[in-house]
Amino acid sequence: MDMDKELFRKFGYKFIDWVTDYLSGLDNFPVRSQVKPGEIRSQLPPEPPGQGESMEKIFQDFKDTIIPGITHWQHPSWFAYFPANNSPPSILAELLTAGIGAQCMIWQTSPAAAELEEVVLEWLRQMLGLPEGMTGVIQDTASTATLVALLTAREKATDFNANQKGLKSPLVVYASEETHSSVEKGVKIAGFGRENLRYIPTDDSFAMIPSKLDEAVEKDKKKGLQPACVVATLGTTSSTAVDPLAPIGEICRRHGLWLHVDAAYAGTAAVLPEKRWILEGAENVDSFVFNPHKWMLTNFDCSAYFVKDPGALIRTFEIHPEYLKTGLDSQVKNYRDWGIQLGRRFRALKLWFVIRSYGVEGLQKIVREHIRFAQMFKEWVEKHEAFELMAPVDFSLVCFRLNDGRNDEVLNDLNKRLLESLNQTGKVFLTHTTLRGKYVIRIAIASRTTQERHVREAWDLITSKAAEILK
Amino acid sequence: MDMDKELFRKFGYKFIDWVTDYLSGLDNFPVRSQVKPGEIRSQLPPEPPGQGESMEKIFQDFKDTIIPGITHWQHPSWFAYFPANNSPPSILAELLTAGIGAQCMIWQTSPAAAELEEVVLEWLRQMLGLPEGMTGVIQDTASTATLVALLTAREKATDFNANQKGLKSPLVVYASEETHSSVEKGVKIAGFGRENLRYIPTDDSFAMIPSKLDEAVEKDKKKGLQPACVVATLGTTSSTAVDPLAPIGEICRRHGLWLHVDAAYAGTAAVLPEKRWILEGAENVDSFVFNPHKWMLTNFDCSAYFVKDPGALIRTFEIHPEYLKTGLDSQVKNYRDWGIQLGRRFRALKLWFVIRSYGVEGLQKIVREHIRFAQMFKEWVEKHEAFELMAPVDFSLVCFRLNDGRNDEVLNDLNKRLLESLNQTGKVFLTHTTLRGKYVIRIAIASRTTQERHVREAWDLITSKAAEILK
């Protein structure tokens, strides 16, 4: 090593100490960074250094300059978006992954990475109760996995001709009006065209209405268009609504459509027997993604993508340049052909560390506790006369708003002000959405370190800020 | 933390010790893993554990089961593919990144990550001497960056209509016959269709012949097709050939084509004044990618992607879901709109650590030394009567073959046997390619830890194995 071996060890220990203190002292930081746009940039030199600098100095600058500009995703009072949990075993695994520095594009470039990925993804399949025979692969994000699904659906619908000839006639994609923005992005990238994406209306729980899907498919068929793919969501981003897989799957089967399931956040809940109902009808699913990097304590990035027919996936993505051929290609899994990127990090290791460290029961316990917190919070909202619950609470997200009886326009403004006043305290970080045009505050209670007291403190802060605003 | 704080610290130290010993003791490992397909998998339980297991046990299994299945990319005798260098400062930064566990999709979710990315990419632009005004963003891999370029070119060529309507008429993409497979993959994904990708012939140095490009564009125009994008390569994967940017850029400007440059490996060489010639004509480049994770000592994954017009990039990828809107969107860079994935790791940190630790001069020294090794190796090949140099050596890759005067079919077989016999020793790892149908051995001399003696040992091993084979 060019950096002296003992110097590396010394700073390695220091950094371990720093991470240890950081994780156990997160309560002392504001959750959302309090810096203003340009504040960090203005402290950094506009040109790179000619000579090397000492690690001591770099570390000091990291603490002084970078940390104030960090929004602390692992904070116990993180209630924004969905969480991106890490965990001590996952961090330790990431250290080994970085140290080994393997690039895992094909089996030969790291046999253990390829085979561990195969094993751990099969563990995950069992843990969620996905249908036997589904095969898993790690993608970086759910955005990528959904794009991969759309591309495979595109190839399937064109007898694997679009890759060769481009899309000669329009294929149509369906998702609920509450679907994630990555579906629109994927539809554009894959060349379907945004105008061939249909947003299906949702019911009172914000879940896709299957009969409306059926109608939309029929309508397109009559127009001479070719329906190709349905994206169902288990746990929408706005409100964790659950599209009903069983009737949607039946429609897909009847019309010969690819069924992709985006369970990015809520998929983890299927580790609980009492939440397994979300997967009812999964036997008709062609592809399924959920993110261990959200609610399963595994460092971002790590999306688990499962397919019924790996052959269709590989046929969509395989390439055979001479410089990547090996004598073993017929006997092994070369994951470069299972997605978009050629290069791949060794991401199975952290999953292996997490699942083994917590065990299935340990993970169940954590997820169950988060769901209990959300139910508790939901009851507080329902009991409070100035607050209104805005969506069902099936998992660990609660959607609510301040409602003192005025019209929606006024309420939207009030809630926007409430949210900003909460986040400015630095004590919590929550984000918003809109549901049927109403501005709604979301509290996602699923950080690994969140305890009941953090949820109670958040509620106290919310009610006290609300009282100020209503005054 | 659920894992006891002191236990985390204890294993943190242990893992730092392990990484320290690993990196300084890599000479003791076979470079290419010696396991057989299925050997690792067969040692892993087919079901996940119900209860959590101790970190002691997991660490032991990591050492006993996983490590034998690792091909050691950081080994000083790694000569395969291109390297994926890490470095002590980069590993240390990855530890902090994992510990913080931030998801950096937009400015608000970590202002320091967004602003550090902006600053460090500008440093890289200066270090390579890319045109002023080009703006950088980190992508995961060059495959992704090239896809992003193709998509932006697609939108530009259709007045930003393909995203909305799909591709209504064929657009044509051009690259040399030696281009990387990611171009074909990107062309398929983006819906151009493989049949609309033209491979342009190359000259004796395996570089694109500009006049042949011009002819191909004219021919397509006459057919009523719409030429859209040219991908030029600086440092092809097979032989590090350099497509001449100046004449190619002139052709692109004349025909109104997007010019994307794939400099994944060789881009780093532009830190050297004496290699800056590869960028002659860069003022006509629309997008440019190189991989600090290859030759610039930064842990995989980290691709630096530069564009002349960020507006076109953002217009291609932007999405505006309600749950991601913030009050600051007009003042800051939200990198979710600069690529495919929504979620993003904090990858600027490791680049910052690497550039500051080594300084520009330190990085230049390392790259220059690798190039010297390659020149040395090239001379040995040229002087040896049984070996033949197969391509020019501009950087740190040497393409050669054993040639005792027999026909190509026999030689192809001989060289294949030579390569396998070398790799089976575990002492080196090299890979192959084909050039004009000839099987060629590639030696990529660019691992951070490679010293002159490793290159000499490799040559001794090659000549001795060759003598055995020729006997």
Interface residues (C-beta under 8 A of the other chain):
Chain A: M1 D2 M3 K5 L7 F8 R9 F11 G12 Y13 F15 I16 D17 W18 V19 T20 Y22 L23 S24 R32 S33 V35 P37 G38 E39 I40 R41 L44 P46 E47 P48 P49 G50 Q51 G52 E53 M55 I58 F62 T65 I66 I67 P68 G69 I70 T71 H72 W73 Q74 Y81 A84 N85 N86 S87 P88 P89 S90 I91 L92 E94 L95 L96 A98 G99 I100 G101 A102 Q103 W107 Q108 T109 S110 P111 A112 A113 E115 L116 E118 V119 E122 W123 L124 Q126 M127 D140 T141 A142 S143 T144 L147 L151 A162 N163 Q164 K165 G166 L167 P170 H180 S181 S182 E184 K185 K188 I189 A190 G191 F192 G193 R194 E195 N196 T237 S238 H293 N299 F300 D301 F317 I319 H320 P321 E322 Y323 L324 G327 L328 Q331 V332 I340 Q341 L342 G343 R345 L349 W352 F353 I355 R356 S357 Y358 G359 V360 E361 G362 I366 E420 T431 H432 T433 T434 R442 R448 T449
Chain B: M1 D2 M3 K5 L7 F8 R9 F11 G12 Y13 F15 I16 D17 W18 V19 T20 Y22 L23 S24 R32 S33 V35 P37 G38 E39 I40 R41 L44 P46 E47 P48 P49 G50 Q51 G52 E53 M55 I58 F62 T65 I66 I67 P68 G69 I70 T71 H72 W73 Q74 Y81 A84 N85 N86 S87 P88 P89 S90 I91 L92 E94 L95 L96 A98 G99 I100 G101 A102 Q103 W107 Q108 T109 S110 P111 A112 A113 E115 L116 E118 V119 E122 W123 L124 Q126 M127 D140 T141 A142 S143 T144 L147 L151 A162 N163 Q164 K165 G166 L167 P170 H180 S181 S182 E184 K185 K188 I189 A190 G191 F192 G193 R194 E195 N196 T237 S238 H293 N299 F300 D301 F317 I319 H320 P321 E322 Y323 L324 G327 L328 Q331 V332 I340 Q341 L342 G343 R345 L349 W352 F353 I355 R356 S357 Y358 G359 V360 E361 G362 I366 E420 T431 H432 T433 T434 R442 R448 T449
